[in-house]
């Protein structure tokens, strides 16, 4: 893996305002995987180590994209649950709408996680 040289200012900037990092995790990659990771880090303009750390922590902590994806799924669920009765010629009451909204709020995270897993397994099959 090619190291990206940092100037002194950049090295100091990375150390200011954060606790010392004392642990490391060794991970082995194929040449192809390593090239993909290096390209992603380069695209973001950071070192591979910084990029990798950020991606690992983002995965554990969740990210803004997780929230947006979950809310997108919630909107989809709401829309589908409202369209079905209308398509069947049924009227939706205020109580029906409240029940549908409550169900969406209750289930959106689980459904979003299931859809993410579906995308992940589809992506793995394509590789």
N, CA, C and O atoms as a GROMACS GRO file, in nm:
protein
  508
    1UNK      N    1   0.083  -0.117   0.000
    1UNK     CA    2   0.000   0.000   0.000
    1UNK      C    3   0.088   0.124   0.000
    1UNK      O    4   0.185   0.133   0.075
    2UNK      N    5   0.053   0.215  -0.082
    2UNK     CA    6   0.132   0.336  -0.098
    2UNK      C    7   0.100   0.435   0.013
    2UNK      O    8  -0.017   0.467   0.036
    3UNK      N    9   0.202   0.484   0.082
    3UNK     CA   10   0.183   0.582   0.188
    3UNK      C   11   0.169   0.721   0.127
    3UNK      O   12   0.239   0.756   0.032
    4UNK      N   13   0.078   0.799   0.184
    4UNK     CA   14   0.060   0.936   0.138
    4UNK      C   15   0.139   1.026   0.232
    4UNK      O   16   0.108   1.033   0.351
    5UNK      N   17   0.242   1.096   0.181
    5UNK     CA   18   0.323   1.180   0.269
    5UNK      C   19   0.243   1.300   0.319
    5UNK      O   20   0.168   1.362   0.244
    6UNK      N   21   0.260   1.332   0.448
    6UNK     CA   22   0.194   1.448   0.508
    6UNK      C   23   0.300   1.548   0.550
    6UNK      O   24   0.406   1.510   0.598
    7UNK      N   25   0.270   1.675   0.533
    7UNK     CA   26   0.364   1.776   0.579
    7UNK      C   27   0.351   1.792   0.730
    7UNK      O   28   0.258   1.738   0.790
    8UNK      N   29   0.442   1.865   0.793
    8UNK     CA   30   0.445   1.882   0.938
    8UNK      C   31   0.316   1.944   0.989
    8UNK      O   32   0.263   1.901   1.092
    9UNK      N   33   0.264   2.045   0.919
    9UNK     CA   34   0.139   2.111   0.961
    9UNK      C   35   0.024   2.010   0.968
    9UNK      O   36  -0.054   2.012   1.062
   10UNK      N   37   0.015   1.924   0.868
   10UNK     CA   38  -0.093   1.824   0.864
   10UNK      C   39  -0.077   1.723   0.977
   10UNK      O   40  -0.176   1.684   1.038
   11UNK      N   41   0.044   1.681   1.006
   11UNK     CA   42   0.067   1.586   1.116
   11UNK      C   43   0.027   1.648   1.250
   11UNK      O   44  -0.034   1.581   1.333
   12UNK      N   45   0.062   1.774   1.270
   12UNK     CA   46   0.024   1.840   1.395
   12UNK      C   47  -0.127   1.860   1.404
   12UNK      O   48  -0.185   1.842   1.511
   13UNK      N   49  -0.190   1.895   1.294
   13UNK     CA   50  -0.335   1.916   1.292
   13UNK      C   51  -0.408   1.789   1.334
   13UNK      O   52  -0.508   1.796   1.406
   14UNK      N   53  -0.360   1.675   1.292
   14UNK     CA   54  -0.425   1.549   1.324
   14UNK      C   55  -0.414   1.515   1.472
   14UNK      O   56  -0.499   1.443   1.524
   15UNK      N   57  -0.312   1.564   1.540
   15UNK     CA   58  -0.291   1.529   1.680
   15UNK      C   59  -0.356   1.626   1.778
   15UNK      O   60  -0.380   1.590   1.894
   16UNK      N   61  -0.385   1.747   1.734
   16UNK     CA   62  -0.439   1.848   1.825
   16UNK      C   63  -0.586   1.819   1.855
   16UNK      O   64  -0.666   1.794   1.765
   17UNK      N   65  -0.619   1.822   1.984
   17UNK     CA   66  -0.758   1.812   2.023
   17UNK      C   67  -0.817   1.672   2.026
   17UNK      O   68  -0.939   1.658   2.027
   18UNK      N   69  -0.736   1.570   2.028
   18UNK     CA   70  -0.790   1.435   2.039
   18UNK      C   71  -0.702   1.353   2.132
   18UNK      O   72  -0.582   1.380   2.147
   19UNK      N   73  -0.763   1.254   2.196
   19UNK     CA   74  -0.683   1.167   2.283
   19UNK      C   75  -0.582   1.086   2.201
   19UNK      O   76  -0.601   1.064   2.082
   20UNK      N   77  -0.477   1.043   2.267
   20UNK     CA   78  -0.377   0.960   2.199
   20UNK      C   79  -0.439   0.829   2.156
   20UNK      O   80  -0.519   0.770   2.228
   21UNK      N   81  -0.402   0.786   2.039
   21UNK     CA   82  -0.447   0.656   1.990
   21UNK      C   83  -0.342   0.553   2.029
   21UNK      O   84  -0.224   0.566   1.995
   22UNK      N   85  -0.386   0.449   2.100
   22UNK     CA   86  -0.291   0.353   2.153
   22UNK      C   87  -0.312   0.211   2.103
   22UNK      O   88  -0.227   0.125   2.126
   23UNK      N   89  -0.422   0.186   2.034
   23UNK     CA   90  -0.452   0.051   1.984
   23UNK      C   91  -0.451   0.050   1.833
   23UNK      O   92  -0.484   0.150   1.768
   24UNK      N   93  -0.414  -0.064   1.777
   24UNK     CA   94  -0.423  -0.080   1.633
   24UNK      C   95  -0.481  -0.218   1.603
   24UNK      O   96  -0.475  -0.309   1.685
   25UNK      N   97  -0.536  -0.230   1.486
   25UNK     CA   98  -0.596  -0.356   1.442
   25UNK      C   99  -0.536  -0.389   1.306
   25UNK      O  100  -0.541  -0.308   1.214
   26UNK      N  101  -0.479  -0.508   1.295
   26UNK     CA  102  -0.420  -0.550   1.168
   26UNK      C  103  -0.526  -0.626   1.087
   26UNK      O  104  -0.592  -0.716   1.138
   27UNK      N  105  -0.539  -0.588   0.962
   27UNK     CA  106  -0.635  -0.652   0.873
   27UNK      C  107  -0.564  -0.681   0.742
   27UNK      O  108  -0.491  -0.597   0.691
   28UNK      N  109  -0.584  -0.798   0.689
   28UNK     CA  110  -0.522  -0.835   0.561
   28UNK      C  111  -0.625  -0.822   0.449
   28UNK      O  112  -0.742  -0.857   0.466
   29UNK      N  113  -0.578  -0.772   0.334
   29UNK     CA  114  -0.663  -0.755   0.217
   29UNK      C  115  -0.594  -0.815   0.095
   29UNK      O  116  -0.472  -0.830   0.092
   30UNK      N  117  -0.674  -0.849  -0.004
   30UNK     CA  118  -0.616  -0.888  -0.132
   30UNK      C  119  -0.563  -0.762  -0.199
   30UNK      O  120  -0.596  -0.651  -0.157
   31UNK      N  121  -0.483  -0.778  -0.301
   31UNK     CA  122  -0.432  -0.661  -0.374
   31UNK      C  123  -0.547  -0.579  -0.431
   31UNK      O  124  -0.544  -0.456  -0.428
   32UNK      N  125  -0.647  -0.646  -0.483
   32UNK     CA  126  -0.762  -0.578  -0.541
   32UNK      C  127  -0.839  -0.499  -0.435
   32UNK      O  128  -0.878  -0.384  -0.458
   33UNK      N  129  -0.861  -0.561  -0.320
   33UNK     CA  130  -0.931  -0.492  -0.211
   33UNK      C  131  -0.851  -0.371  -0.164
   33UNK      O  132  -0.906  -0.263  -0.142
   34UNK      N  133  -0.721  -0.389  -0.149
   34UNK     CA  134  -0.634  -0.280  -0.105
   34UNK      C  135  -0.639  -0.163  -0.204
   34UNK      O  136  -0.642  -0.047  -0.163
   35UNK      N  137  -0.640  -0.194  -0.331
   35UNK     CA  138  -0.647  -0.088  -0.434
   35UNK      C  139  -0.779  -0.012  -0.424
   35UNK      O  140  -0.782   0.110  -0.439
   36UNK      N  141  -0.889  -0.084  -0.399
   36UNK     CA  142  -1.019  -0.018  -0.383
   36UNK      C  143  -1.019   0.075  -0.262
   36UNK      O  144  -1.070   0.186  -0.270
   37UNK      N  145  -0.962   0.029  -0.151
   37UNK     CA  146  -0.955   0.110  -0.030
   37UNK      C  147  -0.868   0.234  -0.051
   37UNK      O  148  -0.906   0.344  -0.010
   38UNK      N  149  -0.753   0.215  -0.113
   38UNK     CA  150  -0.664   0.328  -0.139
   38UNK      C  151  -0.730   0.432  -0.229
   38UNK      O  152  -0.715   0.552  -0.207
   39UNK      N  153  -0.803   0.386  -0.329
   39UNK     CA  154  -0.872   0.478  -0.419
   39UNK      C  155  -0.980   0.558  -0.344
   39UNK      O  156  -0.997   0.677  -0.368
   40UNK      N  157  -1.050   0.491  -0.255
   40UNK     CA  158  -1.154   0.560  -0.178
   40UNK      C  159  -1.094   0.665  -0.086
   40UNK      O  160  -1.147   0.776  -0.074
   41UNK      N  161  -0.983   0.632  -0.021
   41UNK     CA  162  -0.916   0.727   0.068
   41UNK      C  163  -0.862   0.846  -0.012
   41UNK      O  164  -0.876   0.961   0.029
   42UNK      N  165  -0.802   0.817  -0.126
   42UNK     CA  166  -0.748   0.923  -0.211
   42UNK      C  167  -0.858   1.017  -0.257
   42UNK      O  168  -0.839   1.138  -0.262
   43UNK      N  169  -0.972   0.960  -0.292
   43UNK     CA  170  -1.087   1.040  -0.336
   43UNK      C  171  -1.131   1.138  -0.228
   43UNK      O  172  -1.174   1.250  -0.257
   44UNK      N  173  -1.119   1.096  -0.102
   44UNK     CA  174  -1.156   1.182   0.012
   44UNK      C  175  -1.042   1.276   0.052
   44UNK      O  176  -1.062   1.367   0.133
   45UNK      N  177  -0.925   1.254  -0.004
   45UNK     CA  178  -0.811   1.341   0.027
   45UNK      C  179  -0.749   1.318   0.163
   45UNK      O  180  -0.693   1.409   0.223
   46UNK      N  181  -0.758   1.193   0.212
   46UNK     CA  182  -0.699   1.159   0.342
   46UNK      C  183  -0.614   1.034   0.327
   46UNK      O  184  -0.618   0.966   0.224
   47UNK      N  185  -0.538   1.005   0.431
   47UNK     CA  186  -0.457   0.884   0.428
   47UNK      C  187  -0.547   0.762   0.439
   47UNK      O  188  -0.662   0.772   0.485
   48UNK      N  189  -0.496   0.650   0.398
   48UNK     CA  190  -0.571   0.526   0.407
   48UNK      C  191  -0.605   0.494   0.552
   48UNK      O  192  -0.715   0.447   0.582
   49UNK      N  193  -0.512   0.520   0.643
   49UNK     CA  194  -0.538   0.494   0.784
   49UNK      C  195  -0.652   0.580   0.838
   49UNK      O  196  -0.741   0.530   0.907
   50UNK      N  197  -0.648   0.709   0.808
   50UNK     CA  198  -0.755   0.799   0.854
   50UNK      C  199  -0.889   0.758   0.796
   50UNK      O  200  -0.990   0.753   0.866
   51UNK      N  201  -0.890   0.729   0.667
   51UNK     CA  202  -1.014   0.691   0.600
   51UNK      C  203  -1.069   0.562   0.660
   51UNK      O  204  -1.188   0.551   0.688
   52UNK      N  205  -0.980   0.463   0.679
   52UNK     CA  206  -1.023   0.334   0.734
   52UNK      C  207  -1.078   0.350   0.875
   52UNK      O  208  -1.181   0.291   0.909
   53UNK      N  209  -1.010   0.429   0.957
   53UNK     CA  210  -1.056   0.453   1.094
   53UNK      C  211  -1.195   0.514   1.092
   53UNK      O  212  -1.285   0.472   1.165
   54UNK      N  213  -1.212   0.615   1.007
   54UNK     CA  214  -1.341   0.683   0.998
   54UNK      C  215  -1.452   0.588   0.953
   54UNK      O  216  -1.562   0.591   1.007
   55UNK      N  217  -1.423   0.504   0.854
   55UNK     CA  218  -1.524   0.411   0.804
   55UNK      C  219  -1.562   0.308   0.910
   55UNK      O  220  -1.680   0.276   0.926
   56UNK      N  221  -1.463   0.256   0.981
   56UNK     CA  222  -1.492   0.159   1.086
   56UNK      C  223  -1.576   0.221   1.197
   56UNK      O  224  -1.674   0.162   1.242
   57UNK      N  225  -1.537   0.339   1.242
   57UNK     CA  226  -1.612   0.405   1.349
   57UNK      C  227  -1.751   0.446   1.303
   57UNK      O  228  -1.847   0.435   1.380
   58UNK      N  229  -1.762   0.492   1.180
   58UNK     CA  230  -1.894   0.529   1.127
   58UNK      C  231  -1.986   0.408   1.122
   58UNK      O  232  -2.106   0.418   1.148
   59UNK      N  233  -1.928   0.293   1.089
   59UNK     CA  234  -2.007   0.170   1.084
   59UNK      C  235  -2.062   0.134   1.222
   59UNK      O  236  -2.176   0.090   1.234
   60UNK      N  237  -1.982   0.154   1.324
   60UNK     CA  238  -2.024   0.122   1.460
   60UNK      C  239  -2.121   0.226   1.514
   60UNK      O  240  -2.221   0.192   1.578
   61UNK      N  241  -2.092   0.351   1.490
   61UNK     CA  242  -2.172   0.460   1.546
   61UNK      C  243  -2.297   0.491   1.466
   61UNK      O  244  -2.389   0.556   1.517
   62UNK      N  245  -2.301   0.446   1.343
   62UNK     CA  246  -2.410   0.488   1.255
   62UNK      C  247  -2.369   0.621   1.193
   62UNK      O  248  -2.271   0.682   1.235
   63UNK      N  249  -2.443   0.664   1.096
   63UNK     CA  250  -2.408   0.788   1.029
   63UNK      C  251  -2.533   0.859   0.982
   63UNK      O  252  -2.644   0.807   0.993
   64UNK      N  253  -2.511   0.978   0.931
   64UNK     CA  254  -2.622   1.056   0.877
   64UNK      C  255  -2.691   0.980   0.764
   64UNK      O  256  -2.813   0.988   0.749
   65UNK      N  257  -2.614   0.907   0.686
   65UNK     CA  258  -2.675   0.833   0.576
   65UNK      C  259  -2.767   0.722   0.629
   65UNK      O  260  -2.867   0.689   0.565
   66UNK      N  261  -2.734   0.665   0.747
   66UNK     CA  262  -2.823   0.566   0.809
   66UNK      C  263  -2.956   0.628   0.845
   66UNK      O  264  -3.062   0.569   0.822
   67UNK      N  265  -2.952   0.747   0.901
   67UNK     CA  266  -3.074   0.818   0.939
   67UNK      C  267  -3.156   0.850   0.815
   67UNK      O  268  -3.277   0.828   0.812
   68UNK      N  269  -3.090   0.903   0.714
   68UNK     CA  270  -3.160   0.938   0.591
   68UNK      C  271  -3.221   0.814   0.524
   68UNK      O  272  -3.335   0.819   0.476
   69UNK      N  273  -3.147   0.706   0.521
   69UNK     CA  274  -3.198   0.583   0.462
   69UNK      C  275  -3.320   0.533   0.539
   69UNK      O  276  -3.420   0.494   0.478
   70UNK      N  277  -3.312   0.534   0.671
   70UNK     CA  278  -3.424   0.489   0.753
   70UNK      C  279  -3.547   0.575   0.730
   70UNK      O  280  -3.658   0.523   0.720
   71UNK      N  281  -3.528   0.706   0.722
   71UNK     CA  282  -3.643   0.795   0.698
   71UNK      C  283  -3.698   0.778   0.557
   71UNK      O  284  -3.818   0.791   0.536
   72UNK      N  285  -3.612   0.751   0.462
   72UNK     CA  286  -3.658   0.723   0.326
   72UNK      C  287  -3.744   0.597   0.324
   72UNK      O  288  -3.850   0.594   0.260
   73UNK      N  289  -3.700   0.494   0.394
   73UNK     CA  290  -3.777   0.370   0.404
   73UNK      C  291  -3.909   0.396   0.475
   73UNK      O  292  -4.012   0.342   0.436
   74UNK      N  293  -3.908   0.480   0.579
   74UNK     CA  294  -4.031   0.514   0.650
   74UNK      C  295  -4.130   0.583   0.556
   74UNK      O  296  -4.250   0.555   0.559
   75UNK      N  297  -4.080   0.673   0.474
   75UNK     CA  298  -4.165   0.743   0.377
   75UNK      C  299  -4.223   0.643   0.278
   75UNK      O  300  -4.341   0.650   0.243
   76UNK      N  301  -4.140   0.552   0.232
   76UNK     CA  302  -4.186   0.447   0.140
   76UNK      C  303  -4.296   0.362   0.204
   76UNK      O  304  -4.398   0.333   0.143
   77UNK      N  305  -4.272   0.321   0.330
   77UNK     CA  306  -4.370   0.240   0.401
   77UNK      C  307  -4.503   0.314   0.416
   77UNK      O  308  -4.610   0.258   0.393
   78UNK      N  309  -4.494   0.441   0.454
   78UNK     CA  310  -4.615   0.522   0.472
   78UNK      C  311  -4.691   0.533   0.340
   78UNK      O  312  -4.812   0.514   0.336
   79UNK      N  313  -4.619   0.563   0.235
   79UNK     CA  314  -4.682   0.579   0.104
   79UNK      C  315  -4.751   0.450   0.059
   79UNK      O  316  -4.866   0.452   0.015
   80UNK      N  317  -4.680   0.338   0.070
   80UNK     CA  318  -4.738   0.210   0.029
   80UNK      C  319  -4.861   0.174   0.112
   80UNK      O  320  -4.960   0.123   0.060
   81UNK      N  321  -4.854   0.201   0.242
   81UNK     CA  322  -4.968   0.171   0.330
   81UNK      C  323  -5.086   0.262   0.306
   81UNK      O  324  -5.200   0.225   0.337
   82UNK      N  325  -5.063   0.381   0.253
   82UNK     CA  326  -5.173   0.472   0.222
   82UNK      C  327  -5.230   0.449   0.082
   82UNK      O  328  -5.349   0.467   0.060
   83UNK      N  329  -5.145   0.408  -0.011
   83UNK     CA  330  -5.191   0.387  -0.149
   83UNK      C  331  -5.279   0.264  -0.161
   83UNK      O  332  -5.377   0.265  -0.236
   84UNK      N  333  -5.246   0.158  -0.088
   84UNK     CA  334  -5.322   0.033  -0.101
   84UNK      C  335  -5.472   0.053  -0.077
   84UNK      O  336  -5.552   0.012  -0.161
   85UNK      N  337  -5.514   0.113   0.035
   85UNK     CA  338  -5.658   0.132   0.055
   85UNK      C  339  -5.722   0.221  -0.052
   85UNK      O  340  -5.834   0.197  -0.097
   86UNK      N  341  -5.648   0.325  -0.092
   86UNK     CA  342  -5.701   0.414  -0.196
   86UNK      C  343  -5.719   0.338  -0.326
   86UNK      O  344  -5.820   0.355  -0.395
   87UNK      N  345  -5.621   0.255  -0.361
   87UNK     CA  346  -5.630   0.176  -0.484
   87UNK      C  347  -5.746   0.079  -0.481
   87UNK      O  348  -5.805   0.047  -0.584
   88UNK      N  349  -5.780   0.032  -0.362
   88UNK     CA  350  -5.891  -0.062  -0.348
   88UNK      C  351  -6.025   0.010  -0.332
   88UNK      O  352  -6.130  -0.054  -0.319
   89UNK      N  353  -6.021   0.141  -0.334
   89UNK     CA  354  -6.144   0.219  -0.323
   89UNK      C  355  -6.190   0.240  -0.180
   89UNK      O  356  -6.301   0.289  -0.158
   90UNK      N  357  -6.107   0.205  -0.083
   90UNK     CA  358  -6.142   0.226   0.058
   90UNK      C  359  -6.108   0.368   0.100
   90UNK      O  360  -6.017   0.430   0.046
   91UNK      N  361  -6.182   0.418   0.196
   91UNK     CA  362  -6.153   0.550   0.251
   91UNK      C  363  -6.061   0.534   0.370
   91UNK      O  364  -6.071   0.438   0.446
   92UNK      N  365  -5.970   0.629   0.385
   92UNK     CA  366  -5.878   0.627   0.497
   92UNK      C  367  -5.928   0.729   0.600
   92UNK      O  368  -5.940   0.848   0.570
   93UNK      N  369  -5.955   0.681   0.718
   93UNK     CA  370  -6.001   0.770   0.824
   93UNK      C  371  -5.881   0.830   0.896
   93UNK      O  372  -5.767   0.789   0.875
   94UNK      N  373  -5.908   0.927   0.978
   94UNK     CA  374  -5.802   0.988   1.060
   94UNK      C  375  -5.740   0.884   1.150
   94UNK      O  376  -5.618   0.882   1.170
   95UNK      N  377  -5.823   0.796   1.205
   95UNK     CA  378  -5.772   0.688   1.290
   95UNK      C  379  -5.683   0.593   1.210
   95UNK      O  380  -5.577   0.552   1.257
   96UNK      N  381  -5.726   0.557   1.088
   96UNK     CA  382  -5.645   0.471   1.002
   96UNK      C  383  -5.508   0.533   0.978
   96UNK      O  384  -5.405   0.466   0.987
   97UNK      N  385  -5.508   0.663   0.947
   97UNK     CA  386  -5.382   0.733   0.920
   97UNK      C  387  -5.293   0.732   1.044
   97UNK      O  388  -5.172   0.708   1.034
   98UNK      N  389  -5.351   0.757   1.160
   98UNK     CA  390  -5.274   0.756   1.285
   98UNK      C  391  -5.216   0.616   1.312
   98UNK      O  392  -5.102   0.603   1.354
   99UNK      N  393  -5.297   0.513   1.288
   99UNK     CA  394  -5.250   0.375   1.308
   99UNK      C  395  -5.136   0.341   1.213
   99UNK      O  396  -5.036   0.282   1.253
  100UNK      N  397  -5.152   0.379   1.087
  100UNK     CA  398  -5.047   0.352   0.987
  100UNK      C  399  -4.919   0.426   1.025
  100UNK      O  400  -4.810   0.369   1.018
  101UNK      N  401  -4.932   0.552   1.065
  101UNK     CA  402  -4.814   0.631   1.104
  101UNK      C  403  -4.744   0.570   1.225
  101UNK      O  404  -4.621   0.564   1.229
  102UNK      N  405  -4.820   0.525   1.322
  102UNK     CA  406  -4.762   0.462   1.442
  102UNK      C  407  -4.689   0.333   1.405
  102UNK      O  408  -4.579   0.307   1.455
  103UNK      N  409  -4.749   0.254   1.317
  103UNK     CA  410  -4.687   0.129   1.274
  103UNK      C  411  -4.556   0.157   1.199
  103UNK      O  412  -4.457   0.087   1.219
  104UNK      N  413  -4.556   0.259   1.115
  104UNK     CA  414  -4.434   0.295   1.042
  104UNK      C  415  -4.325   0.337   1.139
  104UNK      O  416  -4.210   0.294   1.127
  105UNK      N  417  -4.359   0.422   1.236
  105UNK     CA  418  -4.259   0.465   1.336
  105UNK      C  419  -4.202   0.346   1.412
  105UNK      O  420  -4.083   0.341   1.440
  106UNK      N  421  -4.288   0.251   1.443
  106UNK     CA  422  -4.246   0.133   1.520
  106UNK      C  423  -4.155   0.041   1.438
  106UNK      O  424  -4.061  -0.016   1.493
  107UNK      N  425  -4.182   0.025   1.310
  107UNK     CA  426  -4.115  -0.075   1.228
  107UNK      C  427  -4.004  -0.022   1.138
  107UNK      O  428  -3.929  -0.102   1.081
  108UNK      N  429  -3.990   0.109   1.123
  108UNK     CA  430  -3.900   0.164   1.020
  108UNK      C  431  -3.754   0.121   1.034
  108UNK      O  432  -3.689   0.093   0.934
  109UNK      N  433  -3.702   0.115   1.155
  109UNK     CA  434  -3.561   0.078   1.172
  109UNK      C  435  -3.537  -0.069   1.136
  109UNK      O  436  -3.438  -0.103   1.072
  110UNK      N  437  -3.629  -0.156   1.178
  110UNK     CA  438  -3.617  -0.298   1.146
  110UNK      C  439  -3.626  -0.320   0.995
  110UNK      O  440  -3.547  -0.395   0.938
  111UNK      N  441  -3.722  -0.255   0.932
  111UNK     CA  442  -3.740  -0.271   0.787
  111UNK      C  443  -3.619  -0.215   0.712
  111UNK      O  444  -3.572  -0.277   0.617
  112UNK      N  445  -3.569  -0.100   0.755
  112UNK     CA  446  -3.451  -0.041   0.691
  112UNK      C  447  -3.332  -0.136   0.703
  112UNK      O  448  -3.255  -0.152   0.608
  113UNK      N  449  -3.315  -0.198   0.820
  113UNK     CA  450  -3.205  -0.292   0.839
  113UNK      C  451  -3.221  -0.413   0.748
  113UNK      O  452  -3.123  -0.459   0.689
  114UNK      N  453  -3.342  -0.465   0.734
  114UNK     CA  454  -3.366  -0.578   0.644
  114UNK      C  455  -3.335  -0.542   0.499
  114UNK      O  456  -3.276  -0.622   0.426
  115UNK      N  457  -3.373  -0.422   0.459
  115UNK     CA  458  -3.347  -0.380   0.321
  115UNK      C  459  -3.197  -0.362   0.299
  115UNK      O  460  -3.145  -0.398   0.193
  116UNK      N  461  -3.127  -0.306   0.397
  116UNK     CA  462  -2.981  -0.294   0.386
  116UNK      C  463  -2.916  -0.432   0.369
  116UNK      O  464  -2.825  -0.449   0.288
  117UNK      N  465  -2.964  -0.530   0.445
  117UNK     CA  466  -2.910  -0.665   0.435
  117UNK      C  467  -2.938  -0.725   0.298
  117UNK      O  468  -2.855  -0.796   0.242
  118UNK      N  469  -3.056  -0.696   0.243
  118UNK     CA  470  -3.087  -0.743   0.108
  118UNK      C  471  -2.990  -0.683   0.007
  118UNK      O  472  -2.941  -0.753  -0.082
  119UNK      N  473  -2.964  -0.552   0.020
  119UNK     CA  474  -2.869  -0.487  -0.071
  119UNK      C  475  -2.729  -0.546  -0.054
  119UNK      O  476  -2.659  -0.568  -0.153
  120UNK      N  477  -2.690  -0.571   0.069
  120UNK     CA  478  -2.557  -0.626   0.095
  120UNK      C  479  -2.542  -0.765   0.035
  120UNK      O  480  -2.440  -0.795  -0.026
  121UNK      N  481  -2.644  -0.850   0.053
  121UNK     CA  482  -2.632  -0.985  -0.003
  121UNK      C  483  -2.637  -0.983  -0.155
  121UNK      O  484  -2.573  -1.065  -0.220
  122UNK      N  485  -2.713  -0.891  -0.213
  122UNK     CA  486  -2.714  -0.877  -0.359
  122UNK      C  487  -2.580  -0.830  -0.409
  122UNK      O  488  -2.530  -0.877  -0.512
  123UNK      N  489  -2.520  -0.736  -0.337
  123UNK     CA  490  -2.389  -0.683  -0.374
  123UNK      C  491  -2.282  -0.791  -0.367
  123UNK      O  492  -2.194  -0.798  -0.453
  124UNK      N  493  -2.289  -0.876  -0.263
  124UNK     CA  494  -2.190  -0.984  -0.248
  124UNK      C  495  -2.202  -1.084  -0.362
  124UNK      O  496  -2.100  -1.134  -0.411
  125UNK      N  497  -2.323  -1.113  -0.405
  125UNK     CA  498  -2.345  -1.208  -0.514
  125UNK      C  499  -2.291  -1.156  -0.645
  125UNK      O  500  -2.247  -1.234  -0.730
  126UNK      N  501  -2.293  -1.024  -0.663
  126UNK     CA  502  -2.247  -0.962  -0.787
  126UNK      C  503  -2.096  -0.963  -0.800
  126UNK      O  504  -2.042  -0.952  -0.910
  127UNK      N  505  -2.026  -0.976  -0.687
  127UNK     CA  506  -1.878  -0.969  -0.690
  127UNK      C  507  -1.818  -1.097  -0.728
  127UNK      O  508  -1.695  -1.107  -0.734
   0.00000   0.00000   0.00000
